[in-house]
Amino acid sequence: MTRAELVKTFQEATQLPANQAQEYLERFGDIAAAELLGGGEVPLPGVGKLVIKKRAARKGRNPKTGEPLNIPAKKALTVNLSKDFKESFN
């Protein structure tokens, strides 16, 4: 789904004018980003929640040369799916 398709689908579902639907989705994105960067979680009703998880540093191996290397610690965005959503596509 493209951004334009998302705006159109949201606009049709809410019966809002297209420019207002786009503004609402942009504000949601801003709010979600701020919450995630602040260490919080963002619920997505019917789907699950967005969470930022910390990954520890670890040792890895270059698959081409076999040389060992260190992979630094980092943060990654993950989606924790709701039980109902997970069951619906399995």
Secondary structure as UniProt FT lines:
FT   HELIX           3..14
FT   HELIX           18..37
FT   TURN            38..39
FT   STRAND          42..44
FT   TURN            45..47
FT   STRAND          48..55
FT   STRAND          58..61
FT   TURN            63..65
FT   STRAND          68..71
FT   STRAND          74..81
FT   HELIX           83..89
//
